[in-house]
Amino acid sequence: MDRPSLIFCTLSLLVSLGLSWGFYSPSAIAPETLAKWTVPVAREAVPDINVGEFGVVSVGELVGYYIEHPPAPLLPGMVPPREVRFQGC
């Protein structure tokens, strides 16, 4: 490699590391908030969800509907839905 390429790569790396170091603090989640998120709550404590055309539905109703009406199994000859994998480029 020639000298300008090495300088460019080094400066790019330093700028990237500097920006990530500078923006990490403001974007990090506070430990208190993270502790609250790990505690489960009762489904009655969760606010109702607006599901568009169907209106506002409680979480209890959604869970009950899913239990009573599970996803339909595939019929013979049907192609299973494609599994989505995120593997980068």
ABEGO torsion letter per residue (X at the ends): XBAAAAAAAAAAAAAAAAAAAAAAAAABBBAAAAAAAABBBBAAABBBBBAEAAEBBBAAAAAAAAAABBBBBBBBGBBBBBBBBBAEX
